[in-house]
Amino acid sequence: MPIYKAPVEDVQFLLADVFQVGRYDNLPGFADASSDVTAAILGEAAKLCEQVLAPLNRVGDVEGCTRHDDGRVTTPTGFREAFRQYAEGGWMGVSAPAEFGGQGLPATLTVAVNEMLVSANMAFAMYPGLTQGAIAAFIQHGTPEQKATYLPKMIEGRWTGTMNLTEPHCGTDLGLIRSKAVKQSDGSYRISGTKIFISAGEHDLAENIVHLVLARTEGASAGIRGLSLFVVPKFLGHADGSLGARNAVSCGSIEEKMGIHGNATCVMNYDGATGWLIGEEQRGINAMFTMMNEARLAVGVQGLALSEVAYQNAAAYAKDRLQGRALAGAKFPDRAADPIIVHPDVRRVLMSIRAFNEAARALVVWTALRSDVAHRSGDGEARAAADDHMGLLTPVIKGVLTDQGFANTVLAQQIYGGHGYIAEHGMEQFVRDARIAMMYEGANGIQALDLVGRKLPKDGGRALQAFLKELQGYIKEHGDDAMKPYVGPLAVALGHLQQATMWLMQNAPAKPDDAGAGATDYMHLFGLVALGHMWCRIAEAANGKLAAGDGDAVRMTAKLVTARFFFERMLPATATHLAGIQAGAASTMELPAEAF
Ligand SMILES: Cc1cc2nc3c(=O)[nH]c(=O)nc-3n(C[C@H](O)[C@H](O)[C@H](O)COP(=O)(O)OP(=O)(O)OC[C@H]3O[C@@H](n4cnc5c(N)ncnc54)[C@H](O)[C@@H]3O)c2cc1C
């Protein structure tokens, strides 16, 4: 069975040493998250993940979910009990507002815990993950009554949430949505239509399921701007809060799919179901964006989480599996062969995965801290700057972390040779589970277009300018000998990002296909620069701890070596991405469609 050890120490190092989380104590909830409290929460989360959820990962994969003739859906053996433990442990509401039953702690902590949940059991983690997205939508866009009705029960984990966008004929192009909402005299709406691929759409984990549904009201304009968002509970409620009649929403079938078998992916039929508007009519996409942004960051974390668990298993296997001899002579002459970790090519794979994972975790924590500033700061300017950062980094985190996260699960599987292809080792499940993260929540090609087409030009390029300025400032302030091996290559990569941005600004307005053809290269170039920045900050903190003789010298030295690997072996790929962007769209677009 695969192993998993939650990266508690690494998260604590990032919070305390790299990002000095104490500096955020002026934000609500941060002063309560002392290092002791944080350690206790991460430690408890680790226990839940390692001891309860990870052992169910394969069970969920093998059993999958079952739809019964009466429309009920049951989850794999053990999921109900695990969800009960999750809910009773208060995990759903770690960062939710205290007035609705949450603990009000930083969202950054929830993000760190969510990485662990996904590494342990991605299919399981999606049930609470979607609920947290729905909670965020209610907090930002719900009426006081909706908040009072839904938030306490969802935060308690008695009710779960879903997100209903996709229809058979539209996933990316939501402007084509056909689901209809007809207003009733009591202010409610009748919702009709079919939604497909709805994660956690029906299951047996919670008393009620709260569906958030995009639909079009009568007479609303065509396209994406005519959409409204509705809440459609599975069970309607009585005034006293108890559950009432079954609503006219049902699961028509569940999909057979490549991975995440333990999560029910449902066709949901709305047959005149009763729903209520969230926010304003024809402003649904704005409300849905709240959920989608949260969800996109969460999906980026899925890429990291699967890369992490795949790495841990590959590293353990490489130390154990005996094959061949080290190139420079036997390392273990008394054994039949050396463990494969002596081979440079095996090392190359392990180093490249860990160099990604540690920086990606830092990028996620850094962005989560900005999300806390964006939602909690009393300073309007700080909030706006943090919001810009989030907007810019969301497609990068979603696209780069899931593309690379999937690639890393394949690399880790390769360490097992043919055994990686055999189910009992669990490596092929990581590959299958990781694959969807590149597709849902907006396929990664769409993330790249969002970055290049929307986020770069937004507000006259304000977010990008702030990002570039921050990195330039960092490089300037850290030119000392200790930091030169890291900031030197970062400066080169940053130059590539600036050249790529300039090239797109000069060419894309007249030739939009140039932007489209270079968007994925640009997203990955951006991602590498962001990860390089993170490695600089990790190296700076590790240097500091080593100089002070404070902490684990072996771990800190390993950080510096891994940083060097990243700068020597991975960051230079920015030059390739730049060349791809500057090649433009000509050869990409020249062949007629019939030539394919
Ligand atoms: C397991 C699973 C769970 C899911 N969970 C949910 C859920 O909970 N709720 C929900 O609403 N949906 C969910 N989805 C749906 C998912 O979000 C969509 O599948 C995804 O957004 C892509 O839409 P599509 O499949 O219709 O692909 P399409 O929109 O048909 O896109 C096909 C390809 O064309 C590309 N493409 C499309 N338009 C453009 C363009 N303008 N420019 C460049 N390239 C383009 C895309 O990048 C993609 O590669 C889930 C899907 C799966 C498989």
The ligand as an SDF file (V2000), in Angstrom:
LIG
                    3D

 53 58  0  0  0  0  0  0  0  0999 V2000
  -14.5500   14.3190  -13.2050 C   0  0  0  0  0  0  0  0  0  0  0  0
  -15.1300   15.6400  -13.5680 C   0  0  0  0  0  0  0  0  0  0  0  0
  -15.6490   16.4510  -12.5800 C   0  0  0  0  0  0  0  0  0  0  0  0
  -16.2240   17.6830  -12.9140 C   0  0  0  0  0  0  0  0  0  0  0  0
  -16.8280   18.4290  -11.9320 N   0  0  0  0  0  0  0  0  0  0  0  0
  -17.5930   19.4960  -12.3080 C   0  0  0  0  0  0  0  0  0  0  0  0
  -18.4360   20.1560  -11.3630 C   0  0  0  0  0  0  0  0  0  0  0  0
  -18.4540   19.8220  -10.1780 O   0  0  0  0  0  0  0  0  0  0  0  0
  -19.2250   21.1740  -11.8110 N   0  0  0  0  0  0  0  0  0  0  0  0
  -19.2450   21.5800  -13.1080 C   0  0  0  0  0  0  0  0  0  0  0  0
  -19.9900   22.4880  -13.4370 O   0  0  0  0  0  0  0  0  0  0  0  0
  -18.4420   20.9760  -14.0230 N   0  0  0  0  0  0  0  0  0  0  0  0
  -17.6310   19.9460  -13.6530 C   0  0  0  0  0  0  0  0  0  0  0  0
  -16.8520   19.3030  -14.5850 N   0  0  0  0  0  0  0  0  0  0  0  0
  -16.8190   19.8130  -15.9470 C   0  0  0  0  0  0  0  0  0  0  0  0
  -15.5150   20.4880  -16.3090 C   0  0  0  0  0  0  0  0  0  0  0  0
  -15.3310   21.6740  -15.5780 O   0  0  0  0  0  0  0  0  0  0  0  0
  -15.4960   20.6800  -17.8260 C   0  0  0  0  0  0  0  0  0  0  0  0
  -15.3780   19.3870  -18.3910 O   0  0  0  0  0  0  0  0  0  0  0  0
  -14.3700   21.5900  -18.2780 C   0  0  0  0  0  0  0  0  0  0  0  0
  -14.6180   22.8990  -17.8640 O   0  0  0  0  0  0  0  0  0  0  0  0
  -14.1820   21.5900  -19.7920 C   0  0  0  0  0  0  0  0  0  0  0  0
  -15.4080   21.6830  -20.4740 O   0  0  0  0  0  0  0  0  0  0  0  0
  -15.7700   20.6220  -21.6140 P   0  0  0  0  0  0  0  0  0  0  0  0
  -15.5240   19.2720  -21.0720 O   0  0  0  0  0  0  0  0  0  0  0  0
  -17.1080   20.9160  -22.1200 O   0  0  0  0  0  0  0  0  0  0  0  0
  -14.6890   20.8870  -22.7360 O   0  0  0  0  0  0  0  0  0  0  0  0
  -14.8210   21.9030  -23.9790 P   0  0  0  0  0  0  0  0  0  0  0  0
  -15.3190   23.2170  -23.4920 O   0  0  0  0  0  0  0  0  0  0  0  0
  -15.5640   21.2550  -25.0650 O   0  0  0  0  0  0  0  0  0  0  0  0
  -13.3000   22.0760  -24.3970 O   0  0  0  0  0  0  0  0  0  0  0  0
  -12.6090   21.0650  -25.1260 C   0  0  0  0  0  0  0  0  0  0  0  0
  -11.1620   21.5250  -25.3520 C   0  0  0  0  0  0  0  0  0  0  0  0
  -11.1570   22.6970  -26.1740 O   0  0  0  0  0  0  0  0  0  0  0  0
  -10.4350   23.7500  -25.5440 C   0  0  0  0  0  0  0  0  0  0  0  0
  -11.1450   25.0110  -25.7810 N   0  0  0  0  0  0  0  0  0  0  0  0
  -12.4590   25.2440  -25.6600 C   0  0  0  0  0  0  0  0  0  0  0  0
  -12.7290   26.5300  -25.9420 N   0  0  0  0  0  0  0  0  0  0  0  0
  -11.5700   27.1230  -26.2490 C   0  0  0  0  0  0  0  0  0  0  0  0
  -11.1900   28.4570  -26.6180 C   0  0  0  0  0  0  0  0  0  0  0  0
  -12.0740   29.4350  -26.6990 N   0  0  0  0  0  0  0  0  0  0  0  0
   -9.8770   28.6890  -26.8340 N   0  0  0  0  0  0  0  0  0  0  0  0
   -8.9610   27.7240  -26.7260 C   0  0  0  0  0  0  0  0  0  0  0  0
   -9.2670   26.4510  -26.3930 N   0  0  0  0  0  0  0  0  0  0  0  0
  -10.5510   26.1550  -26.1410 C   0  0  0  0  0  0  0  0  0  0  0  0
  -10.4030   23.4090  -24.0530 C   0  0  0  0  0  0  0  0  0  0  0  0
   -9.2410   23.9060  -23.4400 O   0  0  0  0  0  0  0  0  0  0  0  0
  -10.4230   21.8810  -24.0680 C   0  0  0  0  0  0  0  0  0  0  0  0
   -9.1010   21.4000  -24.1400 O   0  0  0  0  0  0  0  0  0  0  0  0
  -16.2240   18.1180  -14.2560 C   0  0  0  0  0  0  0  0  0  0  0  0
  -15.6500   17.3100  -15.2470 C   0  0  0  0  0  0  0  0  0  0  0  0
  -15.1370   16.0820  -14.9220 C   0  0  0  0  0  0  0  0  0  0  0  0
  -14.5980   15.2150  -16.0260 C   0  0  0  0  0  0  0  0  0  0  0  0
  1  2  1  0
  2  3  1  0
  2 52  2  0
  3  4  2  0
  4  5  1  0
  4 50  1  0
  5  6  2  0
  6  7  1  0
  6 13  1  0
  7  8  2  0
  7  9  1  0
  9 10  1  0
 10 11  2  0
 10 12  1  0
 12 13  2  0
 13 14  1  0
 14 15  1  0
 14 50  1  0
 15 16  1  0
 16 17  1  0
 16 18  1  0
 18 19  1  0
 18 20  1  0
 20 21  1  0
 20 22  1  0
 22 23  1  0
 23 24  1  0
 24 25  2  0
 24 26  1  0
 24 27  1  0
 27 28  1  0
 28 29  2  0
 28 30  1  0
 28 31  1  0
 31 32  1  0
 32 33  1  0
 33 34  1  0
 33 48  1  0
 34 35  1  0
 35 36  1  0
 35 46  1  0
 36 37  1  0
 36 45  1  0
 37 38  2  0
 38 39  1  0
 39 40  1  0
 39 45  2  0
 40 41  1  0
 40 42  2  0
 42 43  1  0
 43 44  2  0
 44 45  1  0
 46 47  1  0
 46 48  1  0
 48 49  1  0
 50 51  2  0
 51 52  1  0
 52 53  1  0
M  END
$$$$
